[in-house]
Amino acid sequence: MWKAFLWAAATPTRNGQWGRLRLVSRTAYALLAHPTEMKRWMGVVYELHTRGMLDDLEGEYLRAVQPHVNRLTTIQERVSQLIDYMDWTELAFQPGPLAQLNSNQPLVLVELPPLPGYEHMRLQLTRAPVNSPEGELLLSLSVRRAPDVQHMTRALDVAVVAFSRFRVEGEASLVIGGMRGQRHPSLRLSPIEMAQALQGWKAPVLMVRVMQELARHWGLHLVGLDPRWHQLKGWPYRYSARNRETALRVKESYEALWRHFDARPGPPGWIVLPTSSDDSLAATALSPEKRARQIQRADYWLRTSSLLRREMRQALQRAGRDARVARVTQSMASEFEPEEQQQKFQARRERPIEDLMPGKVRTRPQSSRILETGPSSLI
């Protein structure tokens, strides 16, 4: 465990020498102030490493030392969050998909209809890099142009959600720590292409909808980061004009997105999101032209969510009261509806698009207007 000083000194960081110095100082503080928690985390990492579930022993150990995106998170809380997440992964995924994730290969959840000239468009899960401060898993919308359209092409992540699973105020939750859009400097999709591919949906809104489906499948609460407690708003980041500008963009983007989903304030540093939304999109409250676009969006989401739920059963599993593995520290007890109620709910969710016509949908104020004016890009 005391080799962590050397590991921190040899770890590349985004901020160069200054970032490496901060990591070494944080490592020293963690080892001196919290030796019991760090020893416990070292034991968990070493066990998973010997079982072949983790390949980067040094990086995974330093994951607990890296600053978390929520600046209220302490070293003790971070260790508890990581152990909680590691225990949960062995219950949440089927053995094959879990081995695929542990080998740093993307786990495809669903294949979406691609645009003409594109080879694929898919929703997939991957493990986050060890220095990621926002979460341990990445949900990404990946697209790839066809070889006959562009030579030597590669897959592009046009939208990414970084999240983890741990307990917030004692409640098991999927925690969204960060979202971002396209980052490649040259290989990018235009907003028009994205709107055509997603039938008018904003990519961030669609990604949060997918997170809602995952939370319901696993029987978890859905929590997002309160941008007021983002790491960029703390010391020493706020003394940089560039960081202040970035923090302002993050705050505006997140607040617009959380407002769209009617999120409510949660524990300090977090926002509580609903695990379900209005699939009809309040089509009756609009003019005929906008109503037609809303019905098109609703039809696309109903087909996508139905396909997603069907495919998730092949890769993901639900943790019930009796679920146990060798090293799980606590039961993932969750209340689920009886089978008959689940079947009725499934039938109601997969109703035909005709049910979304005017007169058959439930009106929800401001939902459609916010959908039209949601954030176009996130950091």
N, C-alpha and C positions, 0 to 999 in steps of 0.2 A: 504493500500500500504506500510506503514511503517513497517508492520510485515515481510517484505521481509528479514530483517536482521536475524530474527529467522528461516525463511524458508531456507536461505542460510547456516546457521550454522548447520541445521539438515539434509542437503542434502548430501548423500554419493557421493564421487568423486573417480576418478581413482587414484589420487595421495595422497589419505589419508588426513592427517591433513593439509599438505601444500596446496593441492588443495582446501580444504574447506576454508582456510584462504584467498586464492586468490579470491574465489567466493564471500566471504563476502566483501572484499575490492572493488571488481568490482560492487557489489550491492550498496555499499555506494557511489561510484563515479557516478553510473547511477542516483541514487535518488537525489544527490546534484547538479550534473552538468546538468542533463537532466530531471527535474521533469515533464515538460509538456509532453514529449514523453512517459515517463514511466506511467504517469497517463492515457494517451490515451490508451496505451497497456493494462493497468489494466482494463479499461472499456470494451475493446473488449473481454479479457479473461473472465471477470465476466459474460458478456452477453452470451457468448457461453457456459459457465458453467451452467448458469441457464436454458438454452435451452437444456441441456443434450448432447451437442456435445463434451464437454471436461470434463473429470472426475477428472483430477489432476490440481486443480487450482494453487497450489503453484509451481509445476514443470513447467507448461506452462508459468507462469509469469516469472520464472527465465530463460526460454529459450532465452529471449531477452538479458539477462545478460551474459549467457555463451559465452566464446570466440568462434567466428565463425572460420571456417577452413581457410577462406581468411582473413589474418591478416590486410588487408586494410579496413575491414568493421568496421564502427563506430557504437556507440550505436544508433544514430538517424537512420542510414541506416538499421540497424538490425530491429528496430521497424517497419520501413516502409516495409521492406521485409516480415516480419511476417504477418502484417495486409493485405498486398497484397495477400499473400498465402492463408490466411483464407477466404478472400472474393472470391478468385478463386475456392476453393474447392466446394463451394455450386453451382457453375456453371458447373464444369467439370465432376461431377459424377451424376449418376442417384440416386434417393432418397434411394433405397434399398442398393446399394453398398456403398453410403456415410455413412449410418448408420452402415454398417458392418465395415468400416474403423474406424469410431469414437469409436466403441466398442472394438478396438484393435484386430480384427479378420482379418486374411489374405483375401484379395480379389483376387481370381484366375482369371487371364486374359485368359490363354489358357493352355490346357493339351497337353503336347508333348508326342510322342511315347516313352515309357520307355524302358530301357534295359531289357533283360531277367533276371529274378530274382529280379526285382524292382517293387514296387507297383505303383509308379507314378513318373512323372517328369513334373513339371509345372512352369510357370512364374506367379508370384503373386506380389501384392502390399500390403505393410503393413505400418503402421505409425511408424516413427522412434522414439526411446526413447527421452524423454524430454532433456536429456543431450547430444544428438547427435549434434556435431558441423558442420556436413557436409550436412544436409538437413532434411526436414520434412517428406519425403516419402522414402521408400525402395523398389526397384525393385529387386527381388531375383529369382534365379533359384533353385528351391527346388526339391530334390529327396528323395525317401524313399525306403529302401529295403523291400522286401516281408517278411511277418512273417515266412514263411516256410524256408527262407534262414538265417535269423538272428532273434533270440528271443529278445523281448523287444526293437525293433528298434524304431527310431524316424526320423523325417524329417531332412535333412541336407541342409543348404544353401551353395551351391558350388560356387556361384558367387552373389555378391550384389552390386547394384548401389544406392548410397544415392543422392537424388536430391530434388529440391524445384522449386517453380515457383514464380518469381518476375521480376521486370523490371530492366534491365541492360542498362544504358544510354537511358532510356525512351522506350526501346523495350521489350515487354512481352516475356519472355524466360523461357524455362526449363533449370535449372542450375544444372549441375552435380558437386557435391561437393566432392565426394569420391567414390572409388571402392575398393573392397577387394575380396579375394578368400576364400578358406576354412580355418576356424579357429579352428575347433574342434581338440583336440590333438590326438585322437585315431580313431574316426569315420570319415574316409576320403575316397574319391574316387581317384584312381590312375589316372595319366595322360592318360594311355591307355584306361581306362574305359570312361573317359570324351571324348576322341577322338572318340571312338566308338559310344557313345550316341549322340554326336553332329555332326556326319558325317565329322569329321576332323576340325571342327571350334574351334578356341580358344574361351573359355568362355567369356573373356572380350570383344572381338570383336563382338560376338553375342549379348551381352548385350547392347552395344552401338548401334547396328543395331536396337534393340527393342526400344531404346530411340528415335531413328530417326523416327520410326513409330508413337510413342506417340506424338512427336513434330508436325509431319504432321497432325495427327488426330485433335489435339487441335489448329492448326494454330499458333504455337509458334516458335521462334528461339531456337536453341540448343547451349548452352554455357557450357564450361567445365572450371575447375579450372586450372589456370596457376601454375604449381608446384613451381615456383620461389617465389610465394607469399603464400606458405603453412604456416600454423601456426607454424609448427615445425622449420621453418627457422627464426623465430623471437625470441625476448627475452621473457623469460629466457631459452627457450628450447634448444637453440643452444649451451649452455654451458655444456650440457650433451653429452658424447660420444655416448651413445646409441641413443639419439634423432637425433644426426647428421647422424648416420648410417642409421636410419630409414628414415630420410628426403632424403638421397641420393637414397635409393631404391625406394621411392615414386616418386622422380623426374625422374629417369631412366624409370620406368614403365609407368608413365603418358606420358612422351615425346615420347616413342615408340608407344604408343596407339594413341596419337593425330597425330603423323606423318603418321601413317597408314591411317587415315581418311582425310589427307590433310587439317588439321585444320590451321587456320590463326590467327595471333595475334588480340586480341580484346581490349576492354577497360582495364585499369590497373587491373591486377589480374585475367583476364579471357582470355579464348581461344574460338574462334568462330568455331563451328563444322558445316559441311553441314548437311542438313536434308534429304539428299538422297545420295545413293552410287551406285556403278556399280554392278548391280545384276548378270551380266554375268561373272564377276570376271576375265576378260581378258584371257579367255581360249585359244585363238588362239596364244598367245605369248609363249606357253609352249611346252615342249616335249609331245609326245602322252601319256606317263604315268601320267605326272603331269596334262595334259589337262583332262584326265579322272577323276582325283581327283577333279579338279576345277568344272567340270560339276556336279559331285556328290554333292559338297558343294552348288553349285548354285541351284540345284534341291531341296535340303533340305531347303534352305532359302526361295525359292519361295513358297514352300508348307507351311512353318511355317508362313511367312508373310501374306499369303492369309488367313490362319486360324486365325491369330492374328487380322487382320483387321475385319474379320467377328465377332469374339467374342467381340472385343472392343465396337462395336455398342450396345451390350447388357448392358454394365456396364458404359460406358463413354458417355458423351454428348459434343457437340460442343457449345461454347458460341458465339452467333451471335450478331448482332447489337442491337436487341431488348431485349436481355436477361437482366432481372432485378430480384433481390431479395431484401429483406427488408433492408439489411445493406450494400449492395455493394457500395463502394465509387466511382467506375468508371466503365464505360461500357467496356466489353471485346470485343471491335470492331475488327473484323478480316475480311480480304478479302478472300472469298472462290470462287472457280471456279464455273461456271454454271453447272447445273446437267448433261448436255450432255457432257461437257468436263470431268467431274468426271467419267462418265461411260466409256469414251474412255480411260482415264488414268487407270482405274481399269482393263479394258480388256487388255491393254498393259502390265500391271504389272503381270497379271495372265496368260501370254502366256505359251504354253506347253514347256517342256524341250527341244524338238527338235529344237526350235528356238535358243538355246544356243550352237548348234553344230558349229564347225569351219566354217567360211565364213558367219555366220549370227550374230555374236556378234561384239561388238564394242571394239576395243583394247584400253586398258588403261595402259600406261607404269608403271612398278614397283608395280602395285597393287597386283599381284599374289605373287611376291617375298616377299613383306612385310607380306602378310598373312601367308606365311610359317614360317617367323622368328619373329612373334609377341611375346609379353611378355607372358610367361607361367603362371605367378602368379602375383597378385597385392596385395598391402597391404590394 
